[in-house]
Amino acid sequence: MKTMEFLKNIPVKNKDRVFLIDAISGEKLTFGQLYNEACKLSADLSARGFVKGDRIAIVLSNSALFVRLYFGCLYSGFRRVL
């Protein structure tokens, strides 16, 4: 199994389990929510013209939004620049 397939299968098996609790806002993000929202961000970035291999700078504090964007880039093959 390839790494990306492995990562995309985790939310399927654990969709209702909590993946992250944002320390500042207290927001809880489940594996399923993370996957769905990361895929939406990924699709939005692709619609804006980004393609696999493009670099995307992520300038955010540690937060649930950072994680969503990081995984969205990861799923699409965008290079994350932190």
C-alpha distances in whole Angstrom, upper triangle without the diagonal:
4,7,8,6,6,10,11,10,13,16,15,16,18,20,23,23,25,22,25,29,31,34,36,36,35,32,29,26,24,20,21,23,21,19,22,24,21,20,24,25,22,24,27,27,25,29,31,29,27,24,21,22,25,26,27,29,29,32,32,33,30,30,28,28,27,24,24,24,22,19,20,20,17,16,18,17,21,22,23,26,28
4,6,5,6,9,10,11,13,16,16,17,19,20,24,23,24,22,24,28,29,32,34,34,33,31,28,25,23,19,20,22,20,17,20,22,19,18,22,22,20,22,25,24,22,26,28,26,23,21,17,18,21,22,23,26,25,29,29,30,28,28,26,26,24,21,21,22,19,16,18,17,14,13,15,14,17,18,20,23,24
4,5,5,6,9,10,11,14,15,16,17,19,22,21,22,19,21,25,26,29,31,31,30,28,25,22,20,17,18,20,17,15,19,20,17,17,21,20,18,20,23,22,21,25,26,25,22,20,16,17,20,20,21,23,22,26,26,27,24,24,23,23,21,18,18,19,16,13,15,15,11,11,13,12,15,16,17,20,21
4,5,5,6,9,10,12,13,15,16,17,20,20,20,18,20,24,25,28,30,29,29,26,24,20,19,15,16,18,15,12,15,17,14,13,17,17,14,17,20,19,18,21,23,22,19,17,14,15,17,18,19,21,21,24,24,25,23,23,21,21,19,16,16,16,14,11,12,12,9,7,10,10,13,14,15,19,20
4,5,5,6,9,11,11,13,15,16,19,19,20,18,21,25,26,29,31,31,30,27,25,21,19,15,15,18,16,13,15,18,15,14,18,19,16,18,21,21,20,23,25,24,22,19,16,18,21,22,22,24,24,27,27,28,26,25,23,23,22,19,18,19,17,13,14,15,12,10,12,13,16,18,19,23,24
4,6,5,7,10,10,11,13,14,18,17,18,16,19,23,25,27,30,30,28,26,23,20,17,13,15,17,15,13,16,18,16,16,19,20,18,20,23,23,22,25,27,27,24,22,19,20,23,23,23,25,24,27,27,27,24,24,22,22,21,18,18,19,17,13,15,16,13,11,15,15,18,19,19,23,24
4,5,6,8,10,11,11,13,16,15,16,13,16,19,21,24,26,26,25,22,20,16,14,11,12,14,12,10,13,15,12,13,16,17,15,18,20,20,20,23,25,25,22,20,17,19,21,21,20,22,21,24,23,24,21,20,18,19,18,14,14,15,13,10,12,13,10,9,12,13,15,16,17,20,20
4,6,6,7,10,11,11,15,15,16,14,17,20,22,25,27,26,25,22,20,16,14,10,10,13,11,8,11,13,11,10,14,15,13,15,18,19,18,21,23,23,21,19,17,19,21,21,21,23,21,25,24,25,22,21,18,19,18,15,14,15,14,10,11,13,10,8,12,13,16,18,18,21,22
4,6,5,7,9,10,13,14,16,14,17,21,23,26,29,28,26,23,20,17,14,10,10,14,13,10,13,15,14,13,17,18,17,19,22,22,22,24,27,27,24,23,21,23,24,25,25,26,25,28,27,27,25,23,20,21,21,17,17,18,17,14,15,17,14,12,15,17,19,21,21,25,25
4,5,5,6,8,11,10,12,11,14,18,20,23,26,25,23,21,17,14,11,8,9,12,11,9,12,15,14,14,18,19,18,20,23,23,23,26,28,28,26,24,22,24,25,25,24,26,24,27,25,25,22,21,18,19,19,15,15,18,16,13,15,17,14,13,17,18,20,21,21,24,24
4,5,5,5,8,9,10,9,13,16,18,22,24,23,21,18,15,12,8,5,5,9,8,6,9,12,11,12,15,16,16,18,20,21,22,24,26,27,25,24,22,24,25,25,24,25,23,26,24,24,21,19,16,17,18,14,13,16,15,12,14,16,14,13,16,18,20,22,21,24,24
4,6,6,9,10,13,13,16,19,22,25,27,26,24,21,18,15,11,8,7,11,11,9,11,14,14,14,16,19,18,19,22,23,23,25,28,28,26,26,24,26,27,28,27,28,26,29,27,28,25,23,20,21,21,18,17,19,19,15,16,19,17,15,18,20,22,24,24,28,28
4,6,9,9,12,12,16,19,22,25,28,26,24,22,18,15,12,9,9,13,13,12,14,17,17,17,20,22,21,23,25,26,27,29,31,32,30,29,27,29,30,30,29,31,28,31,29,29,26,24,21,23,23,19,19,22,21,17,19,22,19,17,21,23,25,26,26,29,29
4,6,5,8,9,13,16,19,22,24,23,20,18,14,12,8,6,7,11,11,11,13,15,16,17,19,21,21,23,25,26,27,29,31,32,29,29,27,29,30,30,28,29,27,29,27,26,23,21,18,20,21,17,17,20,19,16,18,21,19,17,21,23,25,26,25,28,28
4,6,8,9,12,15,18,21,23,21,19,16,13,10,6,5,4,7,9,9,10,12,14,14,16,18,19,20,22,24,25,26,28,30,28,28,26,28,29,29,27,28,26,28,25,25,22,20,16,18,19,16,15,18,18,15,17,20,18,17,20,22,24,26,25,28,27
4,7,9,12,13,17,20,22,20,17,14,11,9,6,6,6,8,10,11,12,14,16,17,18,20,21,23,24,26,27,29,31,32,31,31,29,31,32,31,29,30,27,29,26,25,22,20,16,19,20,17,16,20,20,18,19,22,21,20,23,26,27,28,27,30,29
4,6,9,11,15,17,20,19,16,14,10,9,5,6,8,10,11,12,14,15,16,18,20,21,22,24,26,27,28,30,32,33,31,31,30,31,32,31,29,29,26,27,25,24,20,18,15,18,19,16,16,20,19,17,19,22,21,20,23,25,26,27,26,28,27
4,6,8,11,14,16,15,12,10,7,6,4,6,9,9,10,12,14,14,15,18,19,20,21,24,25,26,28,29,30,32,30,30,29,30,30,29,27,27,23,25,22,20,17,15,12,15,16,13,14,18,17,16,18,21,20,20,23,25,25,26,24,26,25
4,7,10,13,16,15,13,11,8,6,5,5,9,9,8,10,13,13,13,16,18,18,19,22,23,23,25,27,28,30,27,27,26,27,27,26,24,23,20,22,19,18,14,13,10,13,14,10,11,15,14,12,15,18,16,17,20,22,22,23,20,23,21
4,6,9,12,11,9,8,6,5,7,8,11,10,9,12,14,14,14,17,18,18,19,22,23,23,25,27,28,30,27,28,27,27,27,25,23,22,19,19,16,15,11,9,7,11,11,9,11,14,13,13,16,18,17,18,21,23,22,22,20,22,19
4,6,9,8,6,6,4,6,9,11,14,12,12,15,17,16,16,20,20,20,22,25,25,25,28,29,30,32,29,30,29,30,29,27,25,23,20,20,16,14,11,9,8,11,13,11,13,16,16,16,18,21,20,21,24,26,25,25,22,23,21
4,6,6,5,5,6,8,11,14,16,14,13,16,18,15,16,20,20,19,21,24,23,24,27,28,28,30,28,29,29,29,28,26,23,21,17,17,13,11,8,6,6,9,10,10,12,14,15,16,18,20,20,21,24,25,24,24,21,22,19
4,6,5,8,9,12,15,17,20,17,16,20,21,19,20,23,24,22,25,27,27,27,30,32,31,33,31,32,32,32,31,28,25,23,19,18,14,11,9,8,9,12,13,13,15,17,18,19,21,23,23,25,27,28,27,26,23,23,20
4,6,8,11,13,17,19,21,19,18,21,22,20,20,24,24,22,25,27,26,26,30,31,30,33,31,33,32,32,31,28,25,22,19,17,13,10,9,8,10,12,13,14,16,18,18,20,22,23,24,26,28,29,27,27,23,23,20
4,5,9,11,15,18,19,16,16,20,20,18,19,22,22,21,24,26,25,25,29,30,29,32,30,32,32,32,31,29,25,23,20,18,15,12,11,9,9,11,13,14,15,17,19,20,21,23,24,25,27,29,28,27,24,25,22
4,6,10,13,16,18,15,15,19,20,18,19,23,22,22,24,27,26,27,30,31,31,33,32,33,33,33,32,30,27,25,22,21,17,15,13,10,10,13,15,14,15,18,19,20,21,24,24,25,28,29,28,29,25,26,23
4,6,10,13,14,12,12,16,16,14,16,19,19,18,21,23,23,24,27,28,28,31,29,31,30,31,30,28,25,24,20,20,16,15,13,9,8,10,13,12,13,16,17,17,19,21,22,23,25,27,26,27,24,25,23
4,7,10,12,9,10,14,14,13,15,18,18,18,21,23,23,24,27,28,29,31,29,30,30,31,30,28,25,25,21,22,18,17,14,11,8,12,14,12,12,16,17,16,18,21,21,21,24,26,26,26,24,25,23
4,7,8,6,6,10,11,10,12,14,15,15,17,20,20,21,24,25,26,28,26,27,26,27,27,26,23,23,19,20,17,17,14,11,7,10,12,10,9,13,14,13,14,18,18,17,20,22,22,23,21,23,22
4,5,5,6,9,10,11,12,14,15,16,18,20,21,22,24,26,27,29,27,27,26,28,28,27,24,25,22,23,20,20,17,14,11,13,15,12,11,15,15,13,15,18,18,17,20,22,23,24,22,25,23
4,6,5,6,9,10,10,12,14,15,16,18,20,21,22,24,26,27,25,25,24,25,26,25,23,24,21,23,21,21,18,15,12,14,15,11,11,14,14,11,13,16,15,14,17,20,21,22,20,23,23
4,5,5,6,9,10,11,12,14,15,17,18,20,21,23,25,26,24,24,23,25,26,26,24,25,22,24,22,23,20,17,14,15,16,13,12,15,15,12,13,17,16,14,17,20,21,23,22,25,24
4,5,5,6,8,10,11,12,14,15,16,18,20,21,23,25,23,24,23,25,25,25,22,23,20,22,20,20,18,15,11,12,14,11,9,13,14,12,12,16,16,14,17,20,20,22,21,24,23
4,6,5,6,8,10,10,12,14,15,16,18,20,21,23,21,21,20,22,22,21,19,20,17,19,17,17,15,12,9,10,11,8,6,10,10,8,9,12,12,11,14,17,17,19,17,20,19
4,6,5,6,9,10,10,12,14,15,16,18,20,21,19,19,18,20,21,21,19,20,18,21,19,20,18,16,12,13,13,10,8,11,11,8,8,12,11,9,12,15,16,18,17,20,21
4,6,5,6,9,10,11,12,14,15,17,19,20,19,20,19,22,22,22,20,21,19,22,20,21,20,17,13,13,15,12,9,12,13,10,9,13,13,11,13,16,17,20,19,22,22
4,5,5,6,8,10,11,12,14,15,17,19,17,19,19,21,20,20,17,19,16,19,17,18,17,14,11,10,12,10,7,9,11,9,8,12,13,11,13,16,16,18,17,20,20
4,5,5,6,9,10,11,12,14,15,17,15,16,15,17,17,17,14,16,14,17,16,17,16,14,11,9,10,8,5,6,8,6,4,8,9,8,10,12,12,15,14,17,17
4,5,5,6,9,10,10,12,14,16,14,14,14,17,17,17,16,18,17,20,19,21,20,18,15,13,14,12,9,9,11,8,6,9,10,7,8,12,13,15,15,19,20
4,5,5,6,9,10,10,12,15,14,15,16,18,18,18,16,18,17,19,19,21,20,18,15,13,14,13,9,10,12,11,8,11,13,11,11,14,14,17,17,20,21
4,5,5,6,9,10,11,13,12,13,14,16,15,15,12,14,13,16,15,18,17,15,13,10,11,11,8,7,10,9,6,8,11,10,10,13,12,14,14,16,17
4,5,5,6,9,10,11,9,10,11,13,12,13,11,14,14,17,17,20,19,18,16,13,13,12,9,8,10,8,5,6,9,7,6,9,9,12,12,15,17
4,5,5,6,9,10,10,10,12,15,14,16,14,17,17,20,20,23,23,21,18,16,16,16,13,11,13,12,8,10,12,10,8,12,12,15,16,19,20
4,5,5,6,9,9,11,13,16,14,15,13,16,15,18,18,21,22,20,18,15,16,16,13,11,14,13,10,11,14,13,11,14,13,16,16,18,20
4,5,5,7,6,8,11,13,11,11,10,12,13,16,17,20,21,19,18,15,15,15,13,10,12,12,9,8,12,11,9,11,9,12,13,15,17
4,5,5,5,6,9,12,10,12,12,15,16,19,20,24,24,23,21,18,18,18,15,13,14,14,10,10,13,11,8,11,10,13,14,17,19
4,5,7,9,12,15,13,15,14,17,18,21,22,25,26,24,23,19,20,20,17,15,17,17,13,13,16,15,12,14,13,17,18,20,22
4,6,9,13,15,12,14,12,15,16,19,20,24,25,24,22,19,19,20,17,15,17,17,14,13,17,16,13,15,13,16,16,18,20
4,6,10,12,10,12,12,15,17,20,22,25,26,26,24,21,21,21,19,16,18,18,15,13,16,16,12,13,12,14,16,18,20
4,7,9,6,9,9,12,14,17,19,23,24,23,22,19,18,19,17,14,15,15,12,10,13,13,9,10,8,11,12,14,17
4,6,6,9,10,14,16,20,22,25,25,25,24,21,20,20,18,15,15,15,12,10,12,12,8,8,7,10,13,15,18
4,6,9,11,14,16,20,22,25,25,24,23,21,19,19,17,15,14,14,12,9,10,10,6,5,5,8,11,14,17
4,6,9,13,15,19,21,24,24,24,24,22,19,19,18,15,14,15,13,10,10,12,9,6,5,6,9,12,15
4,7,10,13,16,19,22,23,23,23,20,18,18,18,14,14,15,13,10,11,13,10,8,5,6,9,10,14
4,7,10,13,16,19,20,20,21,18,16,17,16,13,12,14,13,9,11,13,11,9,6,5,6,7,10
4,6,10,12,16,17,17,18,15,12,14,14,10,10,12,11,8,11,13,11,11,7,6,5,6,9
4,6,9,13,14,15,16,14,11,13,14,10,10,13,13,10,13,16,15,14,10,8,6,5,6
4,6,9,11,12,13,10,7,10,11,8,8,11,11,10,12,15,15,15,11,10,7,6,5
4,7,10,11,13,11,8,12,13,10,11,14,15,14,16,19,19,18,15,14,10,9,7
4,7,8,10,8,6,10,11,10,10,14,14,14,16,19,19,20,17,16,12,11,9
4,6,9,9,7,10,12,12,12,15,17,17,18,21,22,22,20,18,15,14,10
4,7,8,6,8,11,11,11,14,16,16,17,19,21,21,20,18,15,14,11
4,5,5,7,9,10,11,13,14,16,17,19,20,21,20,19,16,16,14
4,5,5,6,9,10,11,12,14,15,17,19,20,19,19,16,17,15
4,5,5,6,8,10,10,12,14,15,17,18,17,17,14,15,14
4,6,5,6,9,10,11,12,14,16,16,15,14,11,12,10
4,5,5,6,8,10,10,12,14,15,14,14,12,13,12
4,6,5,6,9,10,11,12,14,13,14,12,15,14
4,6,5,6,8,10,11,12,11,11,9,11,11
4,5,5,6,9,10,11,9,9,7,10,9
4,5,5,6,9,10,10,11,9,13,13
4,5,5,6,9,8,11,10,13,14
4,6,5,6,5,7,7,10,12
4,5,5,6,7,8,11,13
4,6,8,10,11,15,16
4,6,9,11,14,17
4,6,9,13,15
4,6,9,12
4,6,10
4,6
4
